[in-house]
Amino acid sequence: MISKEVAEAVSLARARIGIEESVPVDAVRVERLDKVGEHYHLVIFGPQGSRTAVATVDASSMEVGEWAVLPGGTEHLAVDAETASSLARMAGATSDLVWQSCRASRSPLYPLWRLRDAHDTRFVSQQGEVWRDLEDYGRGGG
């Protein structure tokens, strides 16, 4: 069941980009590492494997931030949690999507997987790169 907040985020993103109601959509929560306690919804349009648009919607203001029309034919989040865990060699670690402007990702449209266990934290980009820490490069988008 989709929450009221996520449904509103999807509706706002659809309106902003001009995406028809019939287009499939997924939305994921992304925690902001650069703004403690804040998160956004990454709204991804199109069928799995052939995404056509993506947008960020701030969870507190419900404002659409960054957005892009995609060419289709690919999955927008190319790395899933299981793949990230394997790439980071952290089987059994907890995982969540996070973002801050850094070398690993300069756009909130491309969040990072954060993997944590009792001893370590690692980040995996959507390009499959593993990072031990993220340098903050100042305010990015969204």
C-alpha positions in Angstrom: 0.0 0.0 0.0 1.4 3.4 -1.0 1.4 6.1 1.7 -0.5 9.3 1.2 2.8 11.2 1.2 4.3 9.0 -1.5 1.1 9.3 -3.6 1.3 13.1 -3.4 4.9 13.1 -4.4 4.1 10.9 -7.4 1.2 13.2 -8.4 3.4 16.3 -8.1 6.2 14.8 -10.1 3.7 13.6 -12.8 2.3 17.1 -13.1 5.7 18.8 -13.2 7.2 16.5 -15.9 3.9 15.9 -17.8 3.7 12.2 -17.3 0.4 10.4 -18.0 -1.4 8.5 -15.3 -1.0 5.3 -17.3 2.8 5.3 -17.0 4.0 2.9 -14.3 5.9 4.5 -11.4 8.1 3.5 -8.5 9.2 5.7 -5.6 12.0 5.2 -3.1 13.0 7.1 0.0 16.5 8.7 0.0 18.0 10.1 3.2 19.9 13.4 2.9 23.3 13.1 4.5 23.9 16.8 4.0 20.7 17.8 5.8 20.3 15.8 9.0 16.8 14.4 9.5 15.7 15.2 5.9 14.8 13.0 3.1 13.3 13.0 -0.4 11.3 10.7 -2.6 13.0 9.6 -5.8 10.1 9.1 -8.2 11.0 6.9 -11.2 8.6 6.6 -14.2 8.3 3.9 -16.8 8.3 0.1 -16.7 11.2 -1.6 -14.9 14.2 -1.9 -17.2 13.0 1.0 -19.4 12.7 4.1 -17.3 11.5 7.3 -19.0 11.7 10.0 -16.4 12.9 10.6 -12.8 12.3 13.4 -10.2 13.1 14.3 -6.6 10.3 15.5 -4.3 11.3 16.9 -0.9 9.4 15.1 1.8 8.9 18.1 4.1 8.0 20.8 1.5 6.6 18.5 -1.2 8.4 20.6 -3.8 9.7 18.9 -7.0 13.4 19.5 -7.2 15.6 18.0 -9.8 14.0 16.0 -12.7 15.0 14.6 -16.0 13.5 12.8 -19.0 15.3 9.6 -19.7 15.8 7.8 -23.0 14.2 4.5 -21.8 15.7 1.1 -22.4 17.6 1.0 -19.1 16.9 0.8 -15.4 17.5 4.2 -13.7 18.8 2.7 -10.4 21.3 0.3 -12.1 22.6 -1.0 -8.8 20.1 -2.7 -6.4 20.7 -3.4 -2.7 21.8 -7.0 -3.3 24.3 -6.0 -5.9 25.6 -3.1 -3.7 26.2 -5.6 -0.9 28.1 -7.9 -3.1 30.2 -5.1 -4.6 31.1 -3.8 -1.2 31.7 -7.3 0.1 29.3 -6.7 3.0 26.9 -9.7 3.0 24.3 -9.3 5.7 24.8 -5.6 6.0 21.8 -3.2 6.3 21.3 -1.0 3.3 19.5 2.2 2.5 19.6 4.9 -0.2 21.4 8.2 0.8 22.7 11.3 -0.9 24.9 14.3 -0.5 26.9 16.1 -3.1 30.2 14.4 -3.4 32.6 12.7 -5.9 30.5 9.6 -5.8 27.3 11.4 -6.8 26.8 15.1 -7.7 23.1 14.7 -8.4 20.3 13.7 -6.1 18.8 11.8 -9.1 21.6 9.2 -8.5 21.6 8.2 -4.8 24.1 6.0 -3.2 23.6 2.7 -1.3 24.8 3.0 2.2 25.8 -0.4 3.7 26.4 -0.8 7.4 27.3 -3.6 9.7 28.7 -3.6 13.3 32.2 -2.8 12.0 32.0 -0.8 8.8 30.1 1.6 6.6 30.6 1.7 2.8 28.8 3.5 0.0 28.1 2.2 -3.5 27.3 4.4 -6.5 24.9 3.7 -9.3 28.0 3.1 -11.4 29.1 0.3 -9.1 31.9 2.1 -7.4 32.6 1.4 -3.7 33.5 4.3 -1.4 34.6 4.1 2.2 33.6 7.7 2.9 32.1 10.7 1.1 33.7 14.1 0.9 31.1 16.9 1.1 31.5 19.2 -1.9 28.9 21.7 -0.7 25.3 22.1 -1.7 24.3 20.1 -4.7 20.9 20.0 -6.3 17.5 19.3 -4.9 
